[in-house]
Amino acid sequence: MMKLTNLFIVFMLIGAVLAACGSQGNNGEASSDANSEGKKVLKMATSADFPPFESRDPEGNFEGFDIELAHMIADELGYELNIEDMKFDGLIGALQADRVDMVLSGMSATEERKKNVDFSTEYHHSGESFLTKADSDIQSLDDLKGKTVGVQLGTIQEEGAEKLAEEYGFEVKKVDNSGLLVQELNSNRIDVGYMDKTVAVGYQEEQGLSGFDDPTTSSPGMAIAFPKGNDFVNEVNEALAKLEEEGKIKELEEKWLSNVE
C-alpha cells in the first residue's frame, strides 16, 4: 500500500512539472495554448465599452476598429484569436500576470505605461474632446470653472483631466467606462465628459450631444500593449506594417472612423 501511495505522489509531481512547463510563456511568440485543431491561440484583452474601437453588437458579439484589426493580425500570423473583456484599468495588470498575450483597447502609448508594458508601433491617433449636452453653455476650457468633469478610470484622459483641473478649477469624477460617462451626463450628475475625440464624436451623433476639442493636448497615439520584454511585439509590428502597406488599416479607418474630421 505504501509503494502505491509513493508511486501516486511521484506521478502527481511529474504531472505538475509538465503542466508548469507547458504554461510558461515564450518571449518570442504568443501563448502556447492550442485549439482542438492544433492552431495556436492568441489571447487578447480589451475593454468593450469604447465604440467605435471596441464594443458589443445587440447579439453580444465583439465589434469595432480594434476588434477587426486584431482578427487581421491573428490571421496574418496564423493564430486563432481569443478575446477577453475586462475593465480598462485592469488591462495592464492582466498582461503583467500573463493572463493574456496582448491588449488592444484604444490604449495610448504613454511614457508612464511604457514602464510596465511594451507597445507596438502606433496604429491610430485621435486626440481628446469634451462632451456636453446640446443645450450646454460650456464651450471652452474657461467655462469649466466650478463644473464637474467625468473621465474613465485608467485612461489617458483621467491623467489629463487632473492636470487641467488644477489650472481651470473644475472637479474630476471617475467612472468605470465611457458608457457610464454618457449616463452621468444625461442624468446631470456631471457637466462634461472628457474622452477620446473619436468616441466623443460617436456619442454626439448617436445621442444628439455637443462638445469641443481639447486644444491643449498632444497625446501619444494608440498602440497594442504586450508584457514587458516579450519579443512577440516584433511579429505584430511586421503584421501592422504589412496591413498598412496593403491599405487594410485605411479601410478600417474609413469603415469605423470616417465620421471624425
C-alpha positions in Angstrom: 0.0 0.0 0.0 2.8 2.4 0.9 4.5 1.7 -2.5 1.3 2.5 -4.4 0.9 5.8 -2.4 4.5 6.8 -3.2 4.0 6.0 -6.9 0.9 8.1 -6.9 2.8 11.0 -5.4 5.6 10.7 -8.0 3.1 10.7 -10.9 1.4 13.8 -9.4 4.7 15.6 -9.2 5.7 14.7 -12.7 2.3 15.9 -14.0 2.6 19.2 -12.1 6.1 19.8 -13.6 4.9 19.1 -17.1 1.9 21.4 -16.7 4.1 24.2 -15.5 6.4 23.8 -18.4 3.6 23.9 -20.8 2.1 27.1 -19.3 5.3 29.1 -19.3 5.3 32.0 -21.8 7.7 32.2 -24.7 9.3 35.6 -25.2 9.3 35.0 -28.9 5.7 34.1 -29.5 2.2 34.3 -28.1 0.5 31.7 -25.8 1.4 28.1 -26.3 -2.2 27.1 -25.9 -3.8 25.5 -29.0 -7.4 24.8 -30.1 -8.8 21.4 -30.9 -7.3 21.6 -34.4 -3.8 22.3 -33.1 -3.8 26.0 -34.1 -2.1 28.4 -31.7 -4.3 30.7 -29.8 -3.6 34.4 -29.4 -5.2 35.7 -26.1 -6.2 39.3 -26.3 -7.8 41.5 -23.6 -10.0 44.5 -24.4 -12.5 46.8 -22.6 -15.5 46.5 -24.9 -17.1 49.8 -23.8 -15.3 52.2 -26.2 -17.1 52.5 -29.5 -16.2 52.6 -32.4 -12.9 50.9 -31.3 -14.4 48.1 -29.2 -17.9 47.3 -28.1 -20.6 44.6 -28.5 -23.4 44.3 -31.0 -27.0 43.6 -29.9 -26.2 39.9 -30.0 -23.3 40.3 -27.7 -20.5 39.8 -30.3 -17.4 41.9 -30.2 -17.2 44.6 -32.9 -15.2 47.7 -33.8 -12.0 49.0 -35.3 -9.7 47.3 -32.8 -11.6 44.0 -33.0 -11.3 43.8 -36.7 -7.6 44.9 -36.6 -6.9 42.1 -34.0 -8.5 39.5 -36.3 -6.4 40.7 -39.2 -3.2 40.4 -37.2 -4.1 37.0 -35.9 -4.9 35.8 -39.4 -1.7 37.2 -40.7 0.4 35.5 -38.1 -1.5 32.2 -38.1 -3.3 32.4 -34.8 -6.8 31.8 -33.6 -7.9 34.9 -31.7 -9.5 34.6 -28.2 -10.8 37.9 -26.8 -11.4 38.5 -23.1 -13.5 41.5 -22.0 -12.5 43.3 -18.8 -12.4 46.8 -17.2 -9.9 49.2 -18.8 -8.0 49.8 -15.5 -7.3 46.0 -15.2 -5.8 45.5 -18.7 -2.2 46.2 -17.8 -2.4 44.0 -14.8 -3.7 41.2 -16.9 -0.6 41.5 -19.1 1.7 41.6 -16.1 0.1 38.5 -14.7 0.5 36.7 -18.1 -3.3 36.1 -18.3 -3.3 37.4 -21.9 -0.7 37.9 -24.7 -1.7 41.4 -25.7 -4.1 44.3 -25.1 -5.8 46.0 -28.0 -8.2 48.5 -26.5 -7.7 52.1 -27.8 -4.8 52.4 -25.4 -2.4 55.3 -25.8 1.3 54.5 -25.6 2.2 56.9 -22.8 5.6 57.1 -21.2 4.1 56.1 -17.9 2.6 52.9 -19.3 5.8 52.0 -21.1 7.4 51.5 -17.7 5.1 48.4 -17.2 4.4 47.1 -20.7 5.9 47.2 -24.2 4.0 48.7 -27.1 3.7 48.1 -30.8 4.1 50.9 -33.4 1.1 53.3 -33.1 -1.8 52.5 -35.4 -4.1 55.5 -34.7 -4.2 58.9 -33.2 -7.4 60.7 -32.2 -6.8 63.5 -29.6 -9.3 64.4 -26.8 -12.6 66.2 -26.6 -15.1 67.4 -24.1 -18.6 66.1 -24.4 -21.6 68.2 -23.3 -25.4 68.3 -23.6 -26.7 70.0 -26.7 -28.1 73.0 -24.7 -25.0 73.5 -22.5 -23.4 76.9 -22.3 -19.9 75.2 -21.8 -18.0 75.8 -25.0 -14.4 76.2 -23.9 -11.9 75.4 -21.1 -12.6 78.7 -19.4 -16.2 77.7 -19.0 -15.3 74.7 -16.9 -14.6 76.5 -13.6 -16.7 75.1 -10.8 -18.0 72.3 -13.0 -17.8 68.5 -12.7 -15.9 66.7 -15.5 -16.3 63.0 -15.8 -13.5 60.6 -17.0 -13.0 56.9 -17.4 -10.7 55.2 -14.9 -7.2 54.2 -16.1 -7.4 56.2 -19.3 -5.0 59.0 -20.5 -8.0 61.3 -20.2 -8.0 60.7 -16.4 -4.5 61.9 -16.1 -5.1 64.8 -18.5 -8.2 66.0 -16.6 -6.4 66.0 -13.3 -3.8 68.3 -14.7 -6.3 70.6 -16.4 -8.4 70.7 -13.2 -5.6 72.4 -11.3 -5.5 75.2 -13.9 -9.1 75.6 -14.8 -10.7 74.9 -11.4 -13.1 72.0 -12.1 -13.9 68.8 -10.2 -13.0 65.4 -11.7 -15.4 62.5 -11.3 -14.1 59.0 -12.3 -16.3 56.2 -13.6 -15.7 52.6 -14.9 -16.4 53.1 -18.6 -17.3 55.6 -21.3 -21.0 54.5 -21.5 -21.4 55.5 -17.8 -19.9 58.9 -18.6 -22.8 59.5 -21.1 -25.3 58.3 -18.5 -23.9 60.6 -15.9 -24.0 63.5 -18.4 -27.6 62.8 -19.4 -28.6 62.5 -15.7 -26.9 65.8 -14.8 -24.5 64.1 -12.4 -21.6 65.6 -14.4 -21.5 68.7 -16.5 -19.0 67.4 -19.1 -17.4 64.2 -20.2 -13.7 64.1 -21.2 -12.8 61.3 -23.6 -11.1 60.3 -26.8 -12.2 62.5 -29.7 -13.3 59.7 -32.0 -15.5 58.2 -29.2 -16.9 61.6 -28.3 -18.0 62.3 -31.9 -19.8 59.0 -32.0 -21.8 59.8 -28.9 -22.6 63.3 -30.3 -24.1 61.8 -33.4 -25.8 58.9 -31.7 -27.4 60.9 -28.8 -27.6 64.4 -30.1 -24.9 65.7 -27.7 -22.4 68.5 -28.3 -18.9 69.3 -27.3 -15.5 70.8 -28.2 -11.9 69.6 -28.8 -9.3 70.0 -26.1 -6.8 72.5 -27.6 -4.1 71.7 -25.0 -3.3 68.1 -25.6 -0.8 66.3 -27.9 -1.3 62.8 -26.6 0.5 59.8 -28.0 -1.2 57.5 -30.5 -2.9 54.2 -29.8 -0.8 51.1 -29.8 -1.0 47.4 -28.9 0.4 46.5 -25.4 2.4 43.4 -24.5 4.1 42.0 -21.4 7.4 43.7 -20.8 10.3 42.1 -22.6 8.1 40.0 -24.9 9.6 39.7 -28.4 6.1 38.9 -29.9 5.8 42.6 -30.4 8.2 42.4 -33.3 6.0 39.9 -35.2 2.9 42.1 -34.6 4.8 45.2 -35.8 5.7 43.4 -39.0 2.0 42.4 -39.4 0.9 46.0 -38.8 3.4 47.3 -41.4 2.1 44.8 -44.0 -1.6 45.7 -43.2 -0.7 49.4 -43.6 1.1 48.9 -46.9 -1.8 46.9 -48.2 -4.3 49.6 -47.3 -6.1 47.4 -44.8 -5.8 49.8 -41.9 -7.0 52.6 -44.1 -10.1 50.6 -45.0 -10.8 50.1 -41.3 -10.5 53.8 -40.7 -12.9 54.5 -43.5 -15.4 51.9 -42.1 -15.3 52.8 -38.4 -13.8 56.3 -38.1 -15.0 58.2 -41.1 -17.2 60.5 -39.0 -14.2 62.1 -37.3 -12.6 65.1 -39.0 
